[in-house]
Amino acid sequence: MKNRSKRYSLEFKQSLVALYNDEKLVSVDDGKPITRKDFLKLKKEYEDLKEENEILKAAAMILGKK
């Protein structure tokens, strides 16, 4: 009997895993699920806003001294 199983490349398998992980639910809050991809996007946006806030605080301190 022949083994008729298909062989997939490592690259193909990794792309499937990445696709699955991007759409996996991270958590549910207020009945609205959020995907890992959306969570990472929000996390990056949060970090950017924190950095901008620190810059604005420093600018306010400099302008307040003048």
Gaussian input, Z-matrix of N, CA and C with variables (Angstrom, degrees):
# hf/3-21g

backbone

0 1
 N
 C     1     B1
 C     2     B2     1     A1
 N     3     B3     2     A2     1     D1
 C     4     B4     3     A3     2     D2
 C     5     B5     4     A4     3     D3
 N     6     B6     5     A5     4     D4
 C     7     B7     6     A6     5     D5
 C     8     B8     7     A7     6     D6
 N     9     B9     8     A8     7     D7
 C    10    B10     9     A9     8     D8
 C    11    B11    10    A10     9     D9
 N    12    B12    11    A11    10    D10
 C    13    B13    12    A12    11    D11
 C    14    B14    13    A13    12    D12
 N    15    B15    14    A14    13    D13
 C    16    B16    15    A15    14    D14
 C    17    B17    16    A16    15    D15
 N    18    B18    17    A17    16    D16
 C    19    B19    18    A18    17    D17
 C    20    B20    19    A19    18    D18
 N    21    B21    20    A20    19    D19
 C    22    B22    21    A21    20    D20
 C    23    B23    22    A22    21    D21
 N    24    B24    23    A23    22    D22
 C    25    B25    24    A24    23    D23
 C    26    B26    25    A25    24    D24
 N    27    B27    26    A26    25    D25
 C    28    B28    27    A27    26    D26
 C    29    B29    28    A28    27    D27
 N    30    B30    29    A29    28    D28
 C    31    B31    30    A30    29    D29
 C    32    B32    31    A31    30    D30
 N    33    B33    32    A32    31    D31
 C    34    B34    33    A33    32    D32
 C    35    B35    34    A34    33    D33
 N    36    B36    35    A35    34    D34
 C    37    B37    36    A36    35    D35
 C    38    B38    37    A37    36    D36
 N    39    B39    38    A38    37    D37
 C    40    B40    39    A39    38    D38
 C    41    B41    40    A40    39    D39
 N    42    B42    41    A41    40    D40
 C    43    B43    42    A42    41    D41
 C    44    B44    43    A43    42    D42
 N    45    B45    44    A44    43    D43
 C    46    B46    45    A45    44    D44
 C    47    B47    46    A46    45    D45
 N    48    B48    47    A47    46    D46
 C    49    B49    48    A48    47    D47
 C    50    B50    49    A49    48    D48
 N    51    B51    50    A50    49    D49
 C    52    B52    51    A51    50    D50
 C    53    B53    52    A52    51    D51
 N    54    B54    53    A53    52    D52
 C    55    B55    54    A54    53    D53
 C    56    B56    55    A55    54    D54
 N    57    B57    56    A56    55    D55
 C    58    B58    57    A57    56    D56
 C    59    B59    58    A58    57    D57
 N    60    B60    59    A59    58    D58
 C    61    B61    60    A60    59    D59
 C    62    B62    61    A61    60    D60
 N    63    B63    62    A62    61    D61
 C    64    B64    63    A63    62    D62
 C    65    B65    64    A64    63    D63
 N    66    B66    65    A65    64    D64
 C    67    B67    66    A66    65    D65
 C    68    B68    67    A67    66    D66
 N    69    B69    68    A68    67    D67
 C    70    B70    69    A69    68    D68
 C    71    B71    70    A70    69    D69
 N    72    B72    71    A71    70    D70
 C    73    B73    72    A72    71    D71
 C    74    B74    73    A73    72    D72
 N    75    B75    74    A74    73    D73
 C    76    B76    75    A75    74    D74
 C    77    B77    76    A76    75    D75
 N    78    B78    77    A77    76    D76
 C    79    B79    78    A78    77    D77
 C    80    B80    79    A79    78    D78
 N    81    B81    80    A80    79    D79
 C    82    B82    81    A81    80    D80
 C    83    B83    82    A82    81    D81
 N    84    B84    83    A83    82    D82
 C    85    B85    84    A84    83    D83
 C    86    B86    85    A85    84    D84
 N    87    B87    86    A86    85    D85
 C    88    B88    87    A87    86    D86
 C    89    B89    88    A88    87    D87
 N    90    B90    89    A89    88    D88
 C    91    B91    90    A90    89    D89
 C    92    B92    91    A91    90    D90
 N    93    B93    92    A92    91    D91
 C    94    B94    93    A93    92    D92
 C    95    B95    94    A94    93    D93
 N    96    B96    95    A95    94    D94
 C    97    B97    96    A96    95    D95
 C    98    B98    97    A97    96    D96
 N    99    B99    98    A98    97    D97
 C   100   B100    99    A99    98    D98
 C   101   B101   100   A100    99    D99
 N   102   B102   101   A101   100   D100
 C   103   B103   102   A102   101   D101
 C   104   B104   103   A103   102   D102
 N   105   B105   104   A104   103   D103
 C   106   B106   105   A105   104   D104
 C   107   B107   106   A106   105   D105
 N   108   B108   107   A107   106   D106
 C   109   B109   108   A108   107   D107
 C   110   B110   109   A109   108   D108
 N   111   B111   110   A110   109   D109
 C   112   B112   111   A111   110   D110
 C   113   B113   112   A112   111   D111
 N   114   B114   113   A113   112   D112
 C   115   B115   114   A114   113   D113
 C   116   B116   115   A115   114   D114
 N   117   B117   116   A116   115   D115
 C   118   B118   117   A117   116   D116
 C   119   B119   118   A118   117   D117
 N   120   B120   119   A119   118   D118
 C   121   B121   120   A120   119   D119
 C   122   B122   121   A121   120   D120
 N   123   B123   122   A122   121   D121
 C   124   B124   123   A123   122   D122
 C   125   B125   124   A124   123   D123
 N   126   B126   125   A125   124   D124
 C   127   B127   126   A126   125   D125
 C   128   B128   127   A127   126   D126
 N   129   B129   128   A128   127   D127
 C   130   B130   129   A129   128   D128
 C   131   B131   130   A130   129   D129
 N   132   B132   131   A131   130   D130
 C   133   B133   132   A132   131   D131
 C   134   B134   133   A133   132   D132
 N   135   B135   134   A134   133   D133
 C   136   B136   135   A135   134   D134
 C   137   B137   136   A136   135   D135
 N   138   B138   137   A137   136   D136
 C   139   B139   138   A138   137   D137
 C   140   B140   139   A139   138   D138
 N   141   B141   140   A140   139   D139
 C   142   B142   141   A141   140   D140
 C   143   B143   142   A142   141   D141
 N   144   B144   143   A143   142   D142
 C   145   B145   144   A144   143   D143
 C   146   B146   145   A145   144   D144
 N   147   B147   146   A146   145   D145
 C   148   B148   147   A147   146   D146
 C   149   B149   148   A148   147   D147
 N   150   B150   149   A149   148   D148
 C   151   B151   150   A150   149   D149
 C   152   B152   151   A151   150   D150
 N   153   B153   152   A152   151   D151
 C   154   B154   153   A153   152   D152
 C   155   B155   154   A154   153   D153
 N   156   B156   155   A155   154   D154
 C   157   B157   156   A156   155   D155
 C   158   B158   157   A157   156   D156
 N   159   B159   158   A158   157   D157
 C   160   B160   159   A159   158   D158
 C   161   B161   160   A160   159   D159
 N   162   B162   161   A161   160   D160
 C   163   B163   162   A162   161   D161
 C   164   B164   163   A163   162   D162
 N   165   B165   164   A164   163   D163
 C   166   B166   165   A165   164   D164
 C   167   B167   166   A166   165   D165
 N   168   B168   167   A167   166   D166
 C   169   B169   168   A168   167   D167
 C   170   B170   169   A169   168   D168
 N   171   B171   170   A170   169   D169
 C   172   B172   171   A171   170   D170
 C   173   B173   172   A172   171   D171
 N   174   B174   173   A173   172   D172
 C   175   B175   174   A174   173   D173
 C   176   B176   175   A175   174   D174
 N   177   B177   176   A176   175   D175
 C   178   B178   177   A177   176   D176
 C   179   B179   178   A178   177   D177
 N   180   B180   179   A179   178   D178
 C   181   B181   180   A180   179   D179
 C   182   B182   181   A181   180   D180
 N   183   B183   182   A182   181   D181
 C   184   B184   183   A183   182   D182
 C   185   B185   184   A184   183   D183
 N   186   B186   185   A185   184   D184
 C   187   B187   186   A186   185   D185
 C   188   B188   187   A187   186   D186
 N   189   B189   188   A188   187   D187
 C   190   B190   189   A189   188   D188
 C   191   B191   190   A190   189   D189
 N   192   B192   191   A191   190   D190
 C   193   B193   192   A192   191   D191
 C   194   B194   193   A193   192   D192
 N   195   B195   194   A194   193   D193
 C   196   B196   195   A195   194   D194
 C   197   B197   196   A196   195   D195

   B1=1.4460
   B2=1.5260
   B3=1.3060
   B4=1.4568
   B5=1.5222
   B6=1.3111
   B7=1.4600
   B8=1.5238
   B9=1.3092
   B10=1.4612
   B11=1.5327
   B12=1.2992
   B13=1.4656
   B14=1.5261
   B15=1.2985
   B16=1.4600
   B17=1.5181
   B18=1.2896
   B19=1.4616
   B20=1.5209
   B21=1.3088
   B22=1.4566
   B23=1.5182
   B24=1.3022
   B25=1.4629
   B26=1.5243
   B27=1.3046
   B28=1.4627
   B29=1.5228
   B30=1.3222
   B31=1.4671
   B32=1.5288
   B33=1.3206
   B34=1.4605
   B35=1.5318
   B36=1.3214
   B37=1.4683
   B38=1.5305
   B39=1.3308
   B40=1.4613
   B41=1.5221
   B42=1.3258
   B43=1.4636
   B44=1.5247
   B45=1.3305
   B46=1.4666
   B47=1.5225
   B48=1.3112
   B49=1.4653
   B50=1.5261
   B51=1.3240
   B52=1.4689
   B53=1.5216
   B54=1.3125
   B55=1.4624
   B56=1.5246
   B57=1.3206
   B58=1.4624
   B59=1.5270
   B60=1.3235
   B61=1.4667
   B62=1.5216
   B63=1.3227
   B64=1.4649
   B65=1.5179
   B66=1.2974
   B67=1.4584
   B68=1.5297
   B69=1.3134
   B70=1.4573
   B71=1.5270
   B72=1.3249
   B73=1.4616
   B74=1.5198
   B75=1.3011
   B76=1.4572
   B77=1.5188
   B78=1.3124
   B79=1.4578
   B80=1.5149
   B81=1.3042
   B82=1.4602
   B83=1.5196
   B84=1.3272
   B85=1.4524
   B86=1.5211
   B87=1.2867
   B88=1.4683
   B89=1.5258
   B90=1.3217
   B91=1.4537
   B92=1.5072
   B93=1.3239
   B94=1.4641
   B95=1.5279
   B96=1.3201
   B97=1.4705
   B98=1.5257
   B99=1.3183
   B100=1.4633
   B101=1.5247
   B102=1.3113
   B103=1.4579
   B104=1.5199
   B105=1.3148
   B106=1.4628
   B107=1.5267
   B108=1.3218
   B109=1.4664
   B110=1.5275
   B111=1.3387
   B112=1.4631
   B113=1.5223
   B114=1.3366
   B115=1.4567
   B116=1.5264
   B117=1.3286
   B118=1.4623
   B119=1.5215
   B120=1.3275
   B121=1.4682
   B122=1.5285
   B123=1.3293
   B124=1.4648
   B125=1.5254
   B126=1.3240
   B127=1.4583
   B128=1.5284
   B129=1.3322
   B130=1.4674
   B131=1.5210
   B132=1.3298
   B133=1.4635
   B134=1.5313
   B135=1.3277
   B136=1.4615
   B137=1.5339
   B138=1.3225
   B139=1.4652
   B140=1.5268
   B141=1.3349
   B142=1.4674
   B143=1.5274
   B144=1.3289
   B145=1.4662
   B146=1.5275
   B147=1.3351
   B148=1.4635
   B149=1.5226
   B150=1.3275
   B151=1.4661
   B152=1.5297
   B153=1.3277
   B154=1.4651
   B155=1.5242
   B156=1.3171
   B157=1.4600
   B158=1.5287
   B159=1.3219
   B160=1.4644
   B161=1.5289
   B162=1.3222
   B163=1.4698
   B164=1.5233
   B165=1.3245
   B166=1.4664
   B167=1.5248
   B168=1.3223
   B169=1.4648
   B170=1.5234
   B171=1.3276
   B172=1.4654
   B173=1.5239
   B174=1.3171
   B175=1.4702
   B176=1.5209
   B177=1.3156
   B178=1.4635
   B179=1.5249
   B180=1.3204
   B181=1.4634
   B182=1.5266
   B183=1.3141
   B184=1.4695
   B185=1.5250
   B186=1.3215
   B187=1.4656
   B188=1.5226
   B189=1.3220
   B190=1.4552
   B191=1.5157
   B192=1.3107
   B193=1.4657
   B194=1.5223
   B195=1.3211
   B196=1.4758
   B197=1.4994
   A1=109.50
   A2=116.34
   A3=121.60
   A4=111.02
   A5=114.66
   A6=120.63
   A7=107.12
   A8=117.17
   A9=121.37
   A10=112.54
   A11=116.79
   A12=118.46
   A13=109.66
   A14=115.27
   A15=120.81
   A16=109.19
   A17=115.38
   A18=121.57
   A19=107.97
   A20=114.83
   A21=119.94
   A22=108.75
   A23=115.77
   A24=120.01
   A25=110.16
   A26=115.37
   A27=121.31
   A28=110.24
   A29=116.53
   A30=121.00
   A31=111.06
   A32=117.04
   A33=121.52
   A34=110.73
   A35=116.36
   A36=120.63
   A37=110.64
   A38=116.42
   A39=120.12
   A40=111.40
   A41=116.75
   A42=119.01
   A43=110.91
   A44=117.08
   A45=119.96
   A46=111.16
   A47=116.69
   A48=120.93
   A49=110.08
   A50=117.42
   A51=121.17
   A52=110.84
   A53=116.73
   A54=120.95
   A55=110.59
   A56=116.49
   A57=120.95
   A58=110.46
   A59=116.82
   A60=120.60
   A61=112.31
   A62=117.97
   A63=120.98
   A64=111.71
   A65=117.52
   A66=120.64
   A67=113.43
   A68=117.48
   A69=120.64
   A70=109.41
   A71=116.70
   A72=120.82
   A73=109.96
   A74=115.82
   A75=121.29
   A76=109.34
   A77=116.97
   A78=120.54
   A79=109.24
   A80=114.04
   A81=120.00
   A82=107.02
   A83=115.94
   A84=121.16
   A85=107.17
   A86=117.59
   A87=122.57
   A88=111.86
   A89=116.79
   A90=120.61
   A91=114.62
   A92=118.08
   A93=121.49
   A94=109.36
   A95=117.89
   A96=119.17
   A97=111.05
   A98=116.01
   A99=121.16
   A100=107.75
   A101=116.16
   A102=120.33
   A103=109.89
   A104=115.25
   A105=120.98
   A106=110.13
   A107=115.97
   A108=121.12
   A109=110.43
   A110=116.78
   A111=120.81
   A112=111.05
   A113=116.45
   A114=120.86
   A115=110.82
   A116=116.57
   A117=120.03
   A118=111.39
   A119=116.56
   A120=120.76
   A121=110.07
   A122=116.77
   A123=120.92
   A124=111.47
   A125=116.42
   A126=120.65
   A127=110.33
   A128=117.31
   A129=121.32
   A130=110.22
   A131=116.53
   A132=120.62
   A133=110.37
   A134=117.07
   A135=122.08
   A136=110.84
   A137=116.73
   A138=120.57
   A139=110.92
   A140=116.92
   A141=120.58
   A142=110.87
   A143=116.88
   A144=120.87
   A145=111.47
   A146=116.90
   A147=120.16
   A148=110.70
   A149=116.06
   A150=120.43
   A151=110.92
   A152=116.72
   A153=120.46
   A154=110.83
   A155=117.04
   A156=121.89
   A157=110.89
   A158=117.09
   A159=120.58
   A160=110.62
   A161=116.54
   A162=120.53
   A163=110.11
   A164=116.90
   A165=120.57
   A166=111.74
   A167=117.12
   A168=120.31
   A169=110.25
   A170=116.34
   A171=120.40
   A172=110.45
   A173=117.16
   A174=120.79
   A175=110.46
   A176=117.94
   A177=121.43
   A178=110.51
   A179=116.93
   A180=120.34
   A181=110.46
   A182=116.44
   A183=120.69
   A184=110.37
   A185=117.14
   A186=121.08
   A187=111.77
   A188=117.25
   A189=120.99
   A190=112.62
   A191=117.52
   A192=121.96
   A193=112.29
   A194=117.85
   A195=121.20
   A196=111.51
   D1=132.32
   D2=-178.18
   D3=-83.33
   D4=145.91
   D5=174.63
   D6=-85.08
   D7=109.47
   D8=-175.84
   D9=-100.50
   D10=18.71
   D11=179.58
   D12=-69.85
   D13=142.71
   D14=-179.92
   D15=-83.11
   D16=145.94
   D17=176.82
   D18=-107.91
   D19=129.86
   D20=178.93
   D21=-112.07
   D22=147.77
   D23=-179.43
   D24=-70.66
   D25=158.09
   D26=178.45
   D27=-61.64
   D28=-39.43
   D29=179.16
   D30=-60.97
   D31=-42.50
   D32=178.89
   D33=-63.84
   D34=-44.23
   D35=179.40
   D36=-62.17
   D37=-42.70
   D38=-179.87
   D39=-65.62
   D40=-36.36
   D41=178.88
   D42=-68.04
   D43=-35.04
   D44=176.23
   D45=-65.99
   D46=-43.26
   D47=179.09
   D48=-63.48
   D49=-43.20
   D50=179.15
   D51=-62.90
   D52=-42.73
   D53=178.36
   D54=-62.20
   D55=-43.38
   D56=179.02
   D57=-62.40
   D58=-45.48
   D59=-178.08
   D60=-67.03
   D61=-33.22
   D62=179.00
   D63=-64.89
   D64=-32.36
   D65=-175.91
   D66=-102.86
   D67=2.55
   D68=179.00
   D69=-69.50
   D70=139.07
   D71=179.84
   D72=-70.58
   D73=135.00
   D74=177.75
   D75=-90.75
   D76=-50.95
   D77=179.69
   D78=-161.41
   D79=171.02
   D80=177.64
   D81=-126.21
   D82=125.70
   D83=178.47
   D84=-131.98
   D85=130.26
   D86=-178.23
   D87=57.45
   D88=30.20
   D89=177.75
   D90=77.13
   D91=6.64
   D92=-179.21
   D93=-112.01
   D94=111.40
   D95=179.29
   D96=-72.06
   D97=152.85
   D98=177.79
   D99=-129.18
   D100=133.78
   D101=179.75
   D102=-81.75
   D103=162.63
   D104=178.68
   D105=-60.44
   D106=-39.87
   D107=-179.94
   D108=-60.93
   D109=-46.03
   D110=178.91
   D111=-66.20
   D112=-38.75
   D113=179.10
   D114=-61.58
   D115=-45.39
   D116=179.91
   D117=-65.24
   D118=-35.71
   D119=177.31
   D120=-64.67
   D121=-45.04
   D122=178.84
   D123=-65.50
   D124=-37.63
   D125=179.16
   D126=-63.36
   D127=-43.12
   D128=178.26
   D129=-63.71
   D130=-43.48
   D131=179.15
   D132=-61.51
   D133=-41.31
   D134=178.26
   D135=-61.47
   D136=-45.23
   D137=179.42
   D138=-63.18
   D139=-40.50
   D140=177.66
   D141=-62.68
   D142=-42.58
   D143=180.00
   D144=-66.08
   D145=-38.01
   D146=176.74
   D147=-61.53
   D148=-43.34
   D149=179.60
   D150=-64.50
   D151=-43.87
   D152=178.12
   D153=-61.93
   D154=-38.78
   D155=179.30
   D156=-63.33
   D157=-41.54
   D158=178.34
   D159=-63.90
   D160=-39.24
   D161=177.86
   D162=-63.86
   D163=-43.90
   D164=179.40
   D165=-65.05
   D166=-37.50
   D167=177.12
   D168=-62.44
   D169=-44.42
   D170=179.65
   D171=-63.94
   D172=-41.44
   D173=178.90
   D174=-64.55
   D175=-39.36
   D176=179.09
   D177=-64.85
   D178=-38.11
   D179=178.15
   D180=-65.64
   D181=-42.17
   D182=-180.00
   D183=-65.47
   D184=-46.03
   D185=-179.55
   D186=-69.07
   D187=-30.38
   D188=179.37
   D189=-70.05
   D190=-26.05
   D191=-179.63
   D192=-78.77
   D193=-19.52
   D194=-177.23
   D195=-83.52

